Amino acid sequence: MKMLLIGLAAASLVGCATHPSGGAATERRINYTCEGGPDLTVVYGENVARVVQDDGSMLDLPEHETGSGVSYGTATHSIRGKGSELTYTVGRMVPRQCREK
């Protein structure tokens, strides 16, 4: 039974990160719950955050330097956050406050 639980736990982690042959994670997928709006999924890669759109397509946001936390964005979309908190802004819409699930 213990081995079954360990196997299930390992299987649940598959897809969370991709690993090149060196073993270091190159992508990290995080799901967020957002206030007043649909949930958000972001795939973090090297120097880019990919926001998964409702239709399954990905919107690439390049990384911006910041003193602390994370900052990614284009002229119309941005992600800024620290720890498990995230603010997602689209154009002139009210920013959505999100928290990691």
Backbone hydrogen bonds in HBPLUS format (Angstrom, degrees):
<---DONOR---> <-ACCEPTOR-->    atom                        ^
c    i                          cat <-CA-CA->   ^        H-A-AA   ^      H-
h    n   atom  resd res      DA  || num        DHA   H-A  angle D-A-AA Bond
n    s   type  num  typ     dist DA aas  dist angle  dist       angle   num
A0005-LEU N   A0001-MET O   3.04 MM   4  6.41 157.5  2.09 153.1 158.1     1
A0006-ILE N   A0002-LYS O   3.02 MM   4  6.30 156.0  2.08 147.5 154.3     2
A0007-GLY N   A0003-MET O   2.87 MM   4  6.04 158.2  1.92 146.5 152.6     3
A0008-LEU N   A0004-LEU O   2.89 MM   4  6.14 156.8  1.95 149.5 155.7     4
A0009-ALA N   A0005-LEU O   2.95 MM   4  6.12 158.2  2.00 146.2 152.1     5
A0010-ALA N   A0006-ILE O   2.97 MM   4  6.19 158.0  2.02 149.2 154.9     6
A0011-ALA N   A0007-GLY O   2.93 MM   4  6.10 155.8  1.99 146.0 153.0     7
A0012-SER N   A0008-LEU O   3.00 MM   4  6.20 144.5  2.13 144.2 153.0     8
A0013-LEU N   A0010-ALA O   3.14 MM   3  5.38 144.7  2.27 102.8 112.8     9
A0014-VAL N   A0011-ALA O   3.21 MM   3  5.34 149.3  2.31 101.9 110.6    10
A0016-CYS N   A0013-LEU O   3.09 MM   3  5.59 161.8  2.13 133.8 135.9    11
A0029-ARG N   A0016-CYS O   3.07 MM  13  5.30 152.1  2.15 144.3 150.7    12
A0026-THR N   A0018-THR O   2.91 MM   8  5.74 158.2  1.95 157.0 163.2    13
A0023-GLY N   A0020-PRO O   2.90 MM   3  5.59 161.0  1.93 124.2 130.0    14
A0028-ARG N   A0044-TYR O   2.83 MM  16  5.05 142.7  1.97 138.3 150.1    15
A0044-TYR N   A0028-ARG O   2.72 MM  16  5.05 161.2  1.75 156.1 151.3    16
A0030-ILE N   A0042-VAL O   2.84 MM  12  5.43 167.1  1.86 158.1 161.6    17
A0042-VAL N   A0030-ILE O   2.93 MM  12  5.43 166.0  1.95 158.4 161.5    18
A0101-LYS N   A0031-ASN O   2.96 MM  70  5.89 169.7  1.97 151.7 150.0    19
A0032-TYR N   A0040-LEU O   2.65 MM   8  5.02 161.9  1.68 165.8 169.0    20
A0040-LEU N   A0032-TYR O   3.01 MM   8  5.02 159.5  2.06 134.1 140.8    21
A0033-THR N   A0099-ARG O   2.84 MM  66  5.39 165.0  1.87 154.5 153.3    22
A0099-ARG N   A0033-THR O   2.85 MM  66  5.39 153.3  1.92 144.7 152.2    23
A0035-GLU N   A0097-GLN O   2.92 MM  62  5.73 164.7  1.94 167.8 167.6    24
A0052-VAL N   A0041-THR O   2.97 MM  11  5.53 174.9  1.97 159.0 160.7    25
A0043-VAL N   A0050-ARG O   2.81 MM   7  4.97 165.3  1.83 142.7 147.2    26
A0050-ARG N   A0043-VAL O   2.79 MM   7  4.97 167.5  1.81 140.7 145.1    27
A0045-GLY N   A0048-VAL O   2.82 MM   3  5.27 174.7  1.82 167.0 167.2    28
A0063-GLU N   A0047-ASN O   3.09 MM  16  5.00 153.5  2.16 129.0 123.9    29
A0049-ALA N   A0061-LEU O   2.90 MM  12  5.16 160.3  1.94 145.7 152.1    30
A0061-LEU N   A0049-ALA O   2.79 MM  12  5.16 153.5  1.86 150.8 159.9    31
A0051-VAL N   A0059-LEU O   2.90 MM   8  5.06 159.4  1.94 146.7 143.6    32
A0059-LEU N   A0051-VAL O   2.89 MM   8  5.06 157.4  1.94 140.6 148.0    33
A0053-GLN N   A0057-SER O   2.73 MM   4  5.30 173.0  1.74 166.9 168.1    34
A0056-GLY N   A0053-GLN O   2.92 MM   3  5.22 162.1  1.96 116.0 120.1    35
A0073-GLY N   A0062-PRO O   2.97 MM  11  5.68 153.2  2.04 152.8 156.9    36
A0064-HIS N   A0071-SER O   2.72 MM   7  5.34 161.2  1.75 157.5 151.9    37
A0070-VAL N   A0081-GLY O   2.71 MM  11  5.20 156.8  1.76 145.8 151.8    38
A0081-GLY N   A0070-VAL O   3.00 MM  11  5.20 157.0  2.06 140.2 141.8    39
A0072-TYR N   A0079-ILE O   2.88 MM   7  5.18 159.7  1.92 152.2 157.4    40
A0079-ILE N   A0072-TYR O   2.83 MM   7  5.18 161.5  1.86 150.2 152.3    41
A0074-THR N   A0077-HIS O   2.74 MM   3  5.28 158.3  1.78 158.9 165.3    42
A0091-GLY N   A0076-THR O   2.57 MM  15  4.65 175.8  1.57 155.7 156.9    43
A0078-SER N   A0089-THR O   2.91 MM  11  5.18 149.8  2.00 145.9 149.9    44
A0089-THR N   A0078-SER O   2.90 MM  11  5.18 165.8  1.92 150.2 154.7    45
A0080-ARG N   A0087-THR O   3.01 MM   7  5.28 154.4  2.07 145.6 153.7    46
A0087-THR N   A0080-ARG O   2.72 MM   7  5.28 156.2  1.77 157.0 165.5    47
A0082-LYS N   A0085-GLU O   3.17 MM   3  5.59 139.3  2.34 133.7 145.2    48
A0085-GLU N   A0082-LYS O   3.20 MM   3  5.59 158.1  2.25 135.2 133.5    49
A0100-GLU N   A0084-SER O   2.85 MM  16  5.05 154.9  1.91 145.1 153.2    50
A0086-LEU N   A0098-CYS O   2.91 MM  12  4.98 149.5  2.00 146.1 142.9    51
A0098-CYS N   A0086-LEU O   2.71 MM  12  4.98 167.8  1.73 165.7 164.1    52
A0088-TYR N   A0096-ARG O   2.91 MM   8  5.15 161.9  1.94 148.7 153.3    53
A0096-ARG N   A0088-TYR O   2.84 MM   8  5.15 170.8  1.85 153.4 151.7    54
A0093-MET N   A0090-VAL O   3.02 MM   3  5.74 153.9  2.09 146.6 149.2    55
